[in-house]
Amino acid sequence: MALSWIGLSALACIALYFSAILHRRRQNLKHISGPSLAAVTDLWRARIQFFGPFVPSLQKLHQTYGPVVRIGPNTVSISDPSHIAIVANPRAGFAKADSYSPLRVFINGKSIGSIIDMQDEDRNRAIRRAVGAAFTTNNLLDYEPNMNATLSALLENIRTHHLHSSFNLYRLIQLFQLDFLFLLAFSSAPGHLEQNTDVLGMSHTLYKRIFHWYFWQPLPRLERFIYQNPLWSHLLTVPSPWARTGAQHLASRLASSSALSSATKSAKLDLLQKYILASTARPDLIPPSSLAGLVNSTISAGADTTSGGITTVLYLILRHHQVYSKLLQELESTGISVPLRHAQVEHLPYLDATIREALRLSAPLAVPLERTVPAAGCTLGKTVLPPGTVVGCAPWVVHQDKAVFGGDAHLFRPERYLDATTEEVQVMERANIAWGLGGRACLGRHIAELELKVVIPTLLLSFDLKLCDPKLDIPFGNMGTFEMELKPILVTAKERDQSDESRA
């Protein structure tokens, strides 16, 4: 009997404790409008994010309640670009929120956090300074030979395997991206394109990682309890092929007598070697134990998002014949031919506008990019947010703001950048968060832009590409987590005479 009373008392104390926390969280944001259930539990948001349609639901909330909407007991969504500028300011002290913790990878039962999910902003800035030179525009020429070699393998793959039958464009671009990233990171490619298959089984596991994050983003504490609990995490977390392969490359390189040699500093180094040299120079900042996380970031961050970006840009071009024709005219008017150099296509206005517009409508990440309000709190317009509040902004919501992008913001129209004034273009650029926020924006952005600017023209000049289903409609933003993987985009390719300016 005594035990039962003790048990009931314990349960009552636990219930009171969580009720007090919930009450406090509800009171902190009671002045912010939103669905009533969202003030009580994150399960409201989880349901919409799991099953969809998430983005249309979020857009409707902002239309109803304004630029700041409560979507959880301690979470708000913002849509005003001027508010986003405050949150994105590196000096404002907004750290990445707990919702990034489900991205952590485990090897041998141990978490190897990466620069993507790091919440220590000071350390993040210091690491970016230490390795950031590897990703600057000044170093793009170092990576062009690797990209050209991989692009040559992509063209050969299409000519060998796909000229006489339809193929999944997304799958093929994934193989290209994996080979390119391995060349970039480790100076050797597994040969996905040569063998026309996912040699290491990485594509699906990369998708599973993003799926896991999208699924658990609204409930990071529960995810940590289930998947990151040291008591049983080793039973639930199996090293993915890309994390395991990256760790193997790292171990092999560290064991090499030349890995830390100063002689390597004069050579054109792969990213792994640059990380090792940065660790040697600043072991206090980048200890050897953190190198696996940097390698993990290189592969995982660049593979799925960039391959998806290249694919969706191509899809939107093929879906809109007028854009396709205009783009070909611009490319042919320059007199360039394959193989291309980045310098030849870097400043082509219509190509640039097409890529900008495609990424606006199909940003790599659909979920909100979330930050935590610093100790001083913050004010967004007339809304005061207390310290610890989670602030999120979803690219697919922000990018369809009609006040910024026009009344036809839902349409794919590259001309909006060419017809706009310089000031209007600047406003649109400030509202563009396809590459992330402020000081935590994608570290590999310039490499991804290099790929977009070269891969897309190369394919369009080499082949006459057509969608098997001319009316194929990909509902960007209308999907829930369970539908988020990019569906097969079946295309046909016909060898193209580069001197022929006509399209069938």
Buried (B, 14 or more C-beta within 10 A) or exposed (E): EEEEEEEEEEEEEEEEEEEEEBEEBBEBBEEBBBBEEBBBBBBBBBBBBBEBBBBBBBBEBBEEBBBBBBBBBBBBBBBBBEBBBBBBEBEBBBBBBBBBBBBBBBBEEEBBBBBBBBBEBEBBBBBBEBBEEBBEEEBBEEBBEBBBBBBBBBBEBBEEEBEEEBBBBBBBBBBBBBBBBBBBBBBEBBBBBBEBEBBBEBBBBBBEBBBBBBBBBBBBEBBBEEBBEEEEBEEEBEBBBBBBBBBEBBEEBBEEEEBBEEEBEEEEBBBBBBBBBBBEEBEEBBEEEBBBBBBBBBBBBBBBBBBBBBBBBBBBBBBBEEBBEBBBEBBBEEEBBBBBEBEBBBEBEBBBBBBBBBBBBBBBBBBBBBBBBBEEEBEBEEBBBEEBBBBBBBBBBBBBBEEBBBEEBBEBBBBBBEEBEEEBBEBBEBBBBBBBBBBBBBBBBBBBBBBBBBBBBBBBBBBBBBBEEEEBEBEBBBBBBEEBBBEBBBBBBEEBEEEEEEEE
